[in-house]
Amino acid sequence: MSSSGRATPLSSSGRAATLRVAETTVKSHVTPVVAKLGVRDRVQAVVIVHRSGLAAGSR
């Protein structure tokens, strides 16, 4: 998260570097979430999570 408390948008490779895991690990966790939500990409998944109030600071 940034100093403003908002999540910082990162690519899968950027997120992997931050978490110190392989990019394939990030993708293997994101893919089922996107599928479960029935959306076409992670941007749509983020919108749903934010609107639902599940994301920290989304209220």
Secondary structure, 3 states (H helix, E strand, C coil): CCCCCCCCCCCHHHHHHHHCCCHHHHHHHHHHHHHHHCCCCHHHHHHHHHHHCCCCCCC
